[in-house]
Amino acid sequence: EDLVESGGGLAQAGGSLELSCVASGSIFSENSMGWYHQAPGKQRELVAGVTIDGNTNYADSVGGRFTISRNNPARTTYLQMDSLKPEDTGVYYCAAARTLTVLGRSNIWGRGTQVTVSS
C-alpha cells in the first residue's frame, strides 16, 4: 500500500486525536500531502494540506483546531485534531499529489481511518 493511516478511534467532544499517515517509497518526498474527511452520507472534503516545503492550508471548518505536519525522515504526515466536535465524525483519508490544488484528483490514497466523536 502506498499510504497507510492510523490513529483513529473514539473521542469525546472537546477531546483530541492524532492521525498518522506513512507513505511508501518516494511518494512522500515527491508530493504534497493532505487529509480528507468523509462524513456519513457526504462527499469527501479536504480538511488540511501540507506542501513539500511545509506550507499548510486548512478548511474553514477546522482552522485553529487541527494541525497538519510532516516528518520527512519518517515519511509520515500527521493530523493533530483538538477541540473535536461531533461533526468531525467520519473516515479520514490521506492523499498525495504533486500540488495541493490537484490533491482531490490524485490516485494515491490510503484506505482511511475511522474517527468517532461523541457529544
N, C-alpha and C positions, 0 to 999 in steps of 0.2 A: 504494500500500500504506500502511496506517495505521501499522504498526510494522515496522522493518527491523533485524534483528540482524546483528552481525558480530563477529569476533574469535575464533571457534572455531578449532580446529586440533588438532595432536598435541602432547602434552607428556609428559614422563616423570613418574613418581611422585615427589612431593615438589616438583615444579615449580609454575609459576604461569601463568595466562592471565587476560586481561581481556576480558570481553564488553561490547559496546555495543548499545544499542537506541535508535534515533532514531524519534521519533514525529512524525506529521504534524499540521498544523493545531492545533486547540485540545485535542487528545486529551491531551497531556502536562499542560497547565496545569489541566485539569479532573478529573484522575484520579490515584488511587494506581497505582503500577506494581509489577510483580512479575516474578520469574524462576522458571520451571518447568523441571524436569529429567525427561526421559523416558528411562530406561534401556532397553536392548534387551529386548523382550518384556514390559515392565512398563507400568503406568499412569503418566501424567504426575503429578508431585508438585511442590508449591510448595517452593522452597528459600529464597527471600528476598523480602520485600516492603518497599516504602517509601511512606509517605503523602505527600500534597502538602506537609505541614508538615515532612517529613524524618524522621518516626518510622519505625523499622525493626523487622522481626522476621525470625527465621531458623528453619529447620528444625533439629532437634537434630543431624542428621547433618552439617551444615555449619557450625554455630556455632563461632566462633573461627577458622575457616579462610576463609570467604567474607565479603565486604563489599559491600553494595549501597549505591549513592549515586545522586543525580540532579543534573544540571546544568540548571537551569531555562532560562537563555538559549539553550543549545544544544538544548533539548528532548530530552535524552539521559539514559538510565538506564544505569548501569554495574554490572557484577558482577565484582569483583576476586576471583579464585579462587587461593588459595595452598595450599600443602601438599597438592597434588592427590593423589588416590588412584585406583586403577584403577576402583573402583566409582562414581566421578564420571563415567565414560564415558557418553555418550548425547547426545541432542539437547536443547539448551536453548532454551526459548521465552520470549519477552517477552509480557506481557499487561498490559492496562489496565482498570481498573474504578473505580467511584465510591469503594468502600471495599475494604480488604484482605479483608474477610470474604466478599465476593461475587466475588472475583477469579476463582475457579475456574469461575464460571458466566458469565464475560464472553464477549462475541462479538468482542472486539478482541484479536487475536493476531498475532504475527509468524509467519514461516514456519519459524523455527528455525535454529540454527547447531550444527554437529556438534563435539563435544569428545571426543577420544580420549586416554586416559591409559594409558600403557604401564608395566608393572611392571619 
